[in-house]
Amino acid sequence: MAEAIVSVTVQKLGEFLLEEPLFLFGIDDQVKQLQDELKRLRCFLKDADEKQRKSERVRNWIAEIREAAYDAEDLLEAFFLKAESNKGKGIKKVFRRLSCMLSEAVSLHKVGSEIREITSRLSKIAASMKDYGIKEAMDGESLSLFDSLREQRQSFPYAAEHNLVGLEQSLEKLVNDLVSGGEKLRVMSIYGMGGLGKTTLARQVFHHSIVRRHFDRFAWVYVSQECRRRHVWQEILLNLSYKDENQRILSLRDEQLGEELHRFLKRTKCLVVLDDIWGSDAWDGLKHVFPHETGSNIVLTTRNKEVALYADPRGVLHEPRLLTHEESWELLEKISLQGRDNLEPMLVKKLEEIGKQMAIKCGGLPLAITVLGGLLAMKNTLNQWQRVQENITPYVSNGGSSNGSKSMMVSDVLSLSYEDLPPHLKQCFLYFSHYPEDFEVHVGTLVSYWIAEGMVMPVKHTEEAGMTVEDIGQDYLEELVKRSIVMVGKRDIVTSEVMTCRMHDLMREVCLQKAEQESFVQVVDSRQQEEDEALRSLLTNTSRRISVQIHGGAEEHRIERLYMSSQCRSLVYLMKNQGSQWTLLGKVSFRKMKLLRVLDLEGAQIKGGKLPDDVGDLIHLRNFSLRLTNVKELTSCIGNLTLMITLDLFVKGRLYIPDVIWKLKRLRHLCMPSELDPRTKLDLSTLRNLQQLWDFPVGQCNPRDLLAMTSLRRLSINLSSQNTDFEVVSSLSRVLKRLRGLTINVPCEPMPPPVDITQLVSAFANLSELELFLKLEKLPGEQSFSSDLGALRLWQCGLVDDPFLVLEKLPNLKILQLFEGSFVGSELHCSVNGFPQLHSLTLSQLENLEEWTVEDGAMIRLVSLELKCCKKLKSVPEGTRILKNLQEVEIGNMTKAFKDKLASGGEDFYKIQHVPCVVFEYCDL
């Protein structure tokens, strides 16, 4: 990971040299020397990163380079922030300012000296490679993690395993797909995270009797990370040919080998399995021998979905699922208890109880269950099983050894995915170590942390394509998902972007191990550490990040003072129960935290409800969250934070903001409080880089400020009911060409008159999401809405006429949510072919709704239905029974009679009996 940190620093130094030569006058040579020294060391870091796992000398050497790179970046950034404050004050004043900077902390002379000192440190570090045997340590480790595990993980096509659970349906489907192909080459890809059972499933397909009858020849080749084309081609041809051909095949030149293999695959119906292929470049090197017109097929296994799609975009893709709790125990029982008839029945019963609990801890990962089963199979007493249960994570991760000495460890298998990551993604992966176990990570927040810390760097081709840094961050996350390292929680139905994600528990253990090895973050767990102990540990820890994980609420968690470290770049407080609070009892001070890039105080209840003025000293700060805190007033010193990118001011209650936000010209994401102190008057016209603006208050800001925000993608605006406000918003459509999401909120008290929003809706032709909190005269016609509209949410609209008459004609509407007061009529009707793309429908607190009908052919793609607090609704529509794609129905706060009719055995059960998941909540009252 040090390679990524050094690369970022080298790039920033280059930007300083190109963009700010005036301020570097006199020290530009020193900066260039520093950049060159870092470039030289970067050449060694990739090898060193792989070898540090087994060498403390290499590990310490890398740490010294990492710290020097951080120091260089901090030093120059602080200098430029001071120097930049003189911009625009006249060139003579700038030179006069530079001439007297010797008396200040960030003088040109002192900066030059400190740069020379850092360069000297790096030169000594480079020299130490020889003096202290670092290079010998790197060269002496003959086998990297890749190499050492390659032999252990190498697969063979021998007889398939017998302890198989949860693969039956997958096997049947894959076999049918494989033998039903025509005379064109097809690639079947089995992809997923390490240990998921991809090779096991491929082996079952390989040996299946139907497959054996369908194909004439068979080849199985283990590819691995170091794909050698000649070796793979040779192995395939050796597998397919008779043994007396071996010597001749081994003597063939590459082009002869490729030609002969191509001919063989074309004339003979062959099945070739390429097990454990890692990259698209590996496929590019191999694919030329595979003919297009052939009865032969390829099966490949990979951890990377991108590789599977690249090999054959129209091929068969299959991701084995994680095992259920029941299947996990079934597999564990087969391995650990089968054939042990000598055990007492009472003991077996107790072992089963413990075993079922341990099986759950494996998270459904077959490899982890298999390793655990092998360990338990050698333990015969209740006490031994209980000891394994008490230390379940290290036992499973390290193959049963506290020091990880067993040859095959689950953690090593999963670590391969980390080691294969490019440098920039290693940093992003390690950021997951901030989060507690089973934490649903909000992707937008995570990406904003990455951006704030400089982990997301635009490159030329992304800038030319018009991609924002947020787009690039989303691509990073998608890459981690495709590599089966991160698991998707929720996807946005409209954009398909990942909204929430998490890590498998065992992958998270790998993440924590790597983060500790890299001194990436210091985690403070409120359940495991007393406050004084945690503060002491921070004094000796070299981590640049602190993550405080709080379990419970404000009454349980009272913190005396902020955790801090002078070298800290990020301080994040994470509530395990998201949306809850914690109490900060002592005085708040940021004096010792001047290098912070990220400060997330979500949920903090701060004494006096005010931040100190020294928050303005956090000049490096890019991401600052006061979400759900009790802060009532911001200091004007907040205007010093000119590098700010993300500012979340969605506090509890009313907030006073001094008119300094205009100084934060780099802001890209601004969330305003739901209620502003009446004294607040803000000028936001300088915020030209804003991408997202939440709760823009027309009463305390000039709506015409929005005209300058031409980059806005998401806007939430609080209006009055005066038509002039709507006219201003409509006029924004001429400049806000990139706007994709719009929320309009008009307060219900005092009750405003109904408004006509036809002009406003039709003005924004590119909207994909629209949310309205206001009383409408009527719903605009379908032609007024954007044809791209994918999500519509309505609140308090007071619509009398059936809104489905209009909305069912929107061609791309995927999400429709009608909330409290949005519709006050009594009947809803879905016509034939209505809502052709609708995926999710919510009807909530529609107090007058009595009848709802769905005709045959309506809502054919509906997957999710939510009905809440529609107490007069008699039943779900008859047409629900023909919604074949419906996967989940959630019924909440409905009458008991409504629930009883839909429950199993009820008169309306037939309408939803085909739905896999039906949930009833609070329907018995």
Secondary structure as the mmCIF struct_conf table of DSSP 4:
data_model
#
loop_
_struct_conf.conf_type_id
_struct_conf.id
_struct_conf.beg_label_comp_id
_struct_conf.beg_label_asym_id
_struct_conf.beg_label_seq_id
_struct_conf.end_label_comp_id
_struct_conf.end_label_asym_id
_struct_conf.end_label_seq_id
HELX_RH_AL_P HELX_RH_AL_P1 ALA A 2 GLU A 19
TURN_TY1_P TURN_TY1_P1 PRO A 21 ILE A 27
HELX_RH_AL_P HELX_RH_AL_P2 ASP A 28 LYS A 51
HELX_RH_3T_P HELX_RH_3T_P1 GLN A 52 LYS A 54
HELX_RH_AL_P HELX_RH_AL_P3 GLU A 56 GLU A 84
TURN_TY1_P TURN_TY1_P2 SER A 85 GLY A 88
BEND BEND1 LYS A 89 LYS A 89
HELX_RH_AL_P HELX_RH_AL_P4 ILE A 91 SER A 99
TURN_TY1_P TURN_TY1_P3 CYS A 100 CYS A 100
HELX_RH_3T_P HELX_RH_3T_P2 MET A 101 SER A 103
BEND BEND2 GLU A 104 GLU A 104
TURN_TY1_P TURN_TY1_P4 ALA A 105 VAL A 106
HELX_RH_AL_P HELX_RH_AL_P5 LEU A 108 ASP A 131
TURN_TY1_P TURN_TY1_P5 TYR A 132 GLY A 133
HELX_RH_AL_P HELX_RH_AL_P6 ILE A 134 GLY A 140
BEND BEND3 LEU A 143 LEU A 143
HELX_RH_AL_P HELX_RH_AL_P7 LEU A 145 ARG A 153
BEND BEND4 ALA A 159 ALA A 159
HELX_LH_PP_P HELX_LH_PP_P1 ALA A 160 GLU A 161
BEND BEND5 HIS A 162 HIS A 162
BEND BEND6 GLY A 166 GLY A 166
HELX_RH_AL_P HELX_RH_AL_P8 GLU A 168 VAL A 179
TURN_TY1_P TURN_TY1_P6 SER A 180 SER A 180
BEND BEND7 GLU A 183 GLU A 183
STRN STRN1 LYS A 184 LYS A 184
STRN STRN2 ARG A 186 TYR A 191
BEND BEND8 MET A 193 MET A 193
TURN_TY1_P TURN_TY1_P7 GLY A 194 GLY A 195
BEND BEND9 LEU A 196 GLY A 197
HELX_RH_AL_P HELX_RH_AL_P9 LYS A 198 HIS A 207
HELX_RH_AL_P HELX_RH_AL_P10 SER A 209 HIS A 214
BEND BEND10 ASP A 216 ASP A 216
STRN STRN3 ARG A 217 SER A 224
BEND BEND11 GLN A 225 GLU A 226
HELX_RH_AL_P HELX_RH_AL_P11 ARG A 229 LEU A 240
BEND BEND12 SER A 241 SER A 241
HELX_RH_3T_P HELX_RH_3T_P3 LYS A 243 GLU A 245
HELX_RH_AL_P HELX_RH_AL_P12 ASN A 246 LEU A 250
TURN_TY1_P TURN_TY1_P8 SER A 251 SER A 251
HELX_RH_AL_P HELX_RH_AL_P13 ASP A 254 ARG A 267
BEND BEND13 THR A 268 THR A 268
STRN STRN4 CYS A 270 ILE A 277
HELX_RH_AL_P HELX_RH_AL_P14 SER A 280 LEU A 286
HELX_RH_3T_P HELX_RH_3T_P4 LYS A 287 VAL A 289
BEND BEND14 PHE A 290 PHE A 290
BEND BEND15 HIS A 292 HIS A 292
STRN STRN5 GLU A 293 GLU A 293
BEND BEND16 THR A 294 GLY A 295
STRN STRN6 ASN A 297 THR A 302
BEND BEND17 ARG A 303 ARG A 303
HELX_RH_AL_P HELX_RH_AL_P15 LYS A 305 ALA A 311
TURN_TY1_P TURN_TY1_P9 PRO A 313 ARG A 314
BEND BEND18 GLY A 315 GLY A 315
STRN STRN7 VAL A 316 HIS A 318
HELX_LH_PP_P HELX_LH_PP_P2 PRO A 320 THR A 324
HELX_RH_AL_P HELX_RH_AL_P16 HIS A 325 SER A 336
TURN_TY1_P TURN_TY1_P10 LEU A 337 GLY A 339
TURN_TY1_P TURN_TY1_P11 ASP A 341 ASN A 342
BEND BEND19 LEU A 343 LEU A 343
HELX_RH_AL_P HELX_RH_AL_P17 PRO A 345 LYS A 361
TURN_TY1_P TURN_TY1_P12 CYS A 362 GLY A 364
HELX_RH_AL_P HELX_RH_AL_P18 PRO A 366 LEU A 376
TURN_TY1_P TURN_TY1_P13 ALA A 377 MET A 378
BEND BEND20 THR A 381 THR A 381
HELX_RH_AL_P HELX_RH_AL_P19 LEU A 382 GLU A 390
TURN_TY1_P TURN_TY1_P14 ASN A 391 ASN A 391
HELX_RH_AL_P HELX_RH_AL_P20 ILE A 392 SER A 397
TURN_TY1_P TURN_TY1_P15 ASN A 398 GLY A 400
TURN_TY1_P TURN_TY1_P16 SER A 402 ASN A 403
BEND BEND21 LYS A 406 MET A 408
HELX_RH_AL_P HELX_RH_AL_P21 VAL A 410 GLU A 419
TURN_TY1_P TURN_TY1_P17 ASP A 420 ASP A 420
BEND BEND22 LEU A 421 LEU A 421
HELX_RH_AL_P HELX_RH_AL_P22 PRO A 423 LEU A 430
HELX_RH_3T_P HELX_RH_3T_P5 TYR A 431 HIS A 434
BEND BEND23 TYR A 435 TYR A 435
HELX_LH_PP_P HELX_LH_PP_P3 PRO A 436 PRO A 436
TURN_TY1_P TURN_TY1_P18 GLU A 437 ASP A 438
STRN STRN8 VAL A 441 HIS A 442
HELX_RH_AL_P HELX_RH_AL_P23 VAL A 443 ALA A 452
TURN_TY1_P TURN_TY1_P19 GLU A 453 GLY A 454
HELX_RH_AL_P HELX_RH_AL_P24 LYS A 460 GLU A 464
TURN_TY1_P TURN_TY1_P20 ALA A 465 GLY A 466
HELX_RH_AL_P HELX_RH_AL_P25 VAL A 469 LYS A 482
TURN_TY1_P TURN_TY1_P21 ARG A 483 SER A 484
BEND BEND24 ILE A 485 VAL A 486
STRN STRN9 MET A 487 ARG A 491
TURN_TY1_P TURN_TY1_P22 ILE A 493 THR A 495
STRN STRN10 VAL A 498 ARG A 502
HELX_RH_AL_P HELX_RH_AL_P26 ASP A 505 GLN A 517
TURN_TY1_P TURN_TY1_P23 GLU A 518 SER A 519
STRN STRN11 GLN A 522 ASP A 525
TURN_TY1_P TURN_TY1_P24 SER A 526 GLN A 528
HELX_RH_AL_P HELX_RH_AL_P27 GLU A 531 THR A 540
BEND BEND25 ARG A 544 ARG A 544
STRN STRN12 ARG A 545 ILE A 550
BEND BEND26 GLY A 552 GLY A 552
TURN_TY1_P TURN_TY1_P25 ALA A 554 GLU A 556
STRN STRN13 ARG A 558 ILE A 559
BEND BEND27 GLU A 560 ARG A 561
TURN_TY1_P TURN_TY1_P26 SER A 566 GLN A 567
BEND BEND28 ARG A 569 ARG A 569
STRN STRN14 SER A 570 MET A 575
BEND BEND29 LYS A 576 ASN A 577
TURN_TY1_P TURN_TY1_P27 GLN A 578 GLY A 579
STRN STRN15 TRP A 582 LEU A 584
BEND BEND30 GLY A 586 GLY A 586
TURN_TY1_P TURN_TY1_P28 ARG A 591 LYS A 592
TURN_TY1_P TURN_TY1_P29 LYS A 594 LEU A 595
BEND BEND31 ARG A 597 ARG A 597
STRN STRN16 VAL A 598 ASP A 600
TURN_TY1_P TURN_TY1_P30 GLU A 602 GLY A 603
STRN STRN17 ALA A 604 ILE A 606
HELX_RH_3T_P HELX_RH_3T_P6 LYS A 607 GLY A 609
STRN STRN18 LYS A 610 LYS A 610
HELX_RH_3T_P HELX_RH_3T_P7 ASP A 613 ASP A 617
TURN_TY1_P TURN_TY1_P31 ILE A 619 HIS A 620
STRN STRN19 ASN A 623 SER A 625
TURN_TY1_P TURN_TY1_P32 ARG A 627 LEU A 628
STRN STRN20 GLU A 633 GLU A 633
HELX_RH_3T_P HELX_RH_3T_P8 SER A 636 ASN A 640
TURN_TY1_P TURN_TY1_P33 THR A 642 LEU A 643
STRN STRN21 THR A 646 ASP A 648
BEND BEND32 LYS A 652 GLY A 653
STRN STRN22 ARG A 654 LEU A 655
STRN STRN23 TYR A 656 TYR A 656
TURN_TY1_P TURN_TY1_P34 ASP A 659 VAL A 660
HELX_RH_3T_P HELX_RH_3T_P9 ILE A 661 LYS A 663
TURN_TY1_P TURN_TY1_P35 LYS A 665 ARG A 666
STRN STRN24 HIS A 669 CYS A 671
BEND BEND33 SER A 674 SER A 674
STRN STRN25 GLU A 675 LEU A 676
TURN_TY1_P TURN_TY1_P36 PRO A 678 ARG A 679
STRN STRN26 LEU A 682 LEU A 682
TURN_TY1_P TURN_TY1_P37 SER A 685 THR A 686
TURN_TY1_P TURN_TY1_P38 ARG A 688 ASN A 689
BEND BEND34 GLN A 691 GLN A 691
STRN STRN27 GLN A 692 PRO A 697
TURN_TY1_P TURN_TY1_P39 VAL A 698 GLN A 700
STRN STRN28 CYS A 701 CYS A 701
HELX_RH_3T_P HELX_RH_3T_P10 PRO A 703 ALA A 708
TURN_TY1_P TURN_TY1_P40 THR A 710 SER A 711
BEND BEND35 ARG A 713 ARG A 713
STRN STRN29 ARG A 714 ASN A 718
BEND BEND36 SER A 721 SER A 721
HELX_RH_AL_P HELX_RH_AL_P28 ASN A 723 SER A 731
HELX_RH_3T_P HELX_RH_3T_P11 LEU A 732 ARG A 734
TURN_TY1_P TURN_TY1_P41 VAL A 735 VAL A 735
TURN_TY1_P TURN_TY1_P42 LYS A 737 ARG A 738
STRN STRN30 GLY A 741 ASN A 745
BEND BEND37 GLU A 749 PRO A 750
HELX_LH_PP_P HELX_LH_PP_P4 PRO A 752 PRO A 754
STRN STRN31 VAL A 755 VAL A 755
HELX_RH_AL_P HELX_RH_AL_P29 THR A 758 ALA A 763
TURN_TY1_P TURN_TY1_P43 ALA A 765 ASN A 766
BEND BEND38 SER A 768 SER A 768
STRN STRN32 GLU A 769 PHE A 773
BEND BEND39 LEU A 774 LEU A 774
STRN STRN33 LEU A 776 LEU A 776
BEND BEND40 GLU A 777 LYS A 778
HELX_LH_PP_P HELX_LH_PP_P5 LEU A 779 GLY A 781
HELX_RH_3T_P HELX_RH_3T_P12 GLU A 782 SER A 784
BEND BEND41 PHE A 785 PHE A 785
TURN_TY1_P TURN_TY1_P44 SER A 787 ASP A 788
STRN STRN34 ALA A 791 TRP A 795
BEND BEND42 GLN A 796 GLN A 796
STRN STRN35 LEU A 799 LEU A 799
BEND BEND43 ASP A 801 ASP A 801
TURN_TY1_P TURN_TY1_P45 PRO A 803 PRO A 803
HELX_RH_AL_P HELX_RH_AL_P30 PHE A 804 LEU A 807
TURN_TY1_P TURN_TY1_P46 GLU A 808 LYS A 809
TURN_TY1_P TURN_TY1_P47 PRO A 811 ASN A 812
STRN STRN36 ILE A 815 LEU A 818
TURN_TY1_P TURN_TY1_P48 GLU A 820 GLY A 821
BEND BEND44 SER A 822 SER A 822
STRN STRN37 PHE A 823 PHE A 823
BEND BEND45 GLY A 825 SER A 826
STRN STRN38 GLU A 827 CYS A 830
TURN_TY1_P TURN_TY1_P49 VAL A 832 ASN A 833
BEND BEND46 PHE A 835 PHE A 835
TURN_TY1_P TURN_TY1_P50 PRO A 836 GLN A 837
STRN STRN39 SER A 840 SER A 844
TURN_TY1_P TURN_TY1_P51 GLU A 847 ASN A 848
STRN STRN40 GLU A 851 VAL A 854
TURN_TY1_P TURN_TY1_P52 ASP A 856 GLY A 857
BEND BEND47 ALA A 858 MET A 859
TURN_TY1_P TURN_TY1_P53 ILE A 860 ARG A 861
STRN STRN41 SER A 864 LYS A 868
BEND BEND48 CYS A 869 CYS A 869
TURN_TY1_P TURN_TY1_P54 LYS A 871 LYS A 872
BEND BEND49 SER A 875 SER A 875
HELX_RH_3T_P HELX_RH_3T_P13 GLU A 878 ILE A 882
TURN_TY1_P TURN_TY1_P55 LYS A 884 ASN A 885
STRN STRN42 GLU A 888 GLY A 892
BEND BEND50 ASN A 893 ASN A 893
HELX_RH_AL_P HELX_RH_AL_P31 LYS A 896 LEU A 902
BEND BEND51 ALA A 903 ALA A 903
TURN_TY1_P TURN_TY1_P56 SER A 904 GLY A 905
BEND BEND52 GLY A 906 GLY A 906
TURN_TY1_P TURN_TY1_P57 GLU A 907 ASP A 908
HELX_RH_3T_P HELX_RH_3T_P14 PHE A 909 LYS A 911
TURN_TY1_P TURN_TY1_P58 ILE A 912 HIS A 914
BEND BEND53 PRO A 916 PRO A 916
STRN STRN43 CYS A 917 GLU A 921
BEND BEND54 TYR A 922 TYR A 922
#
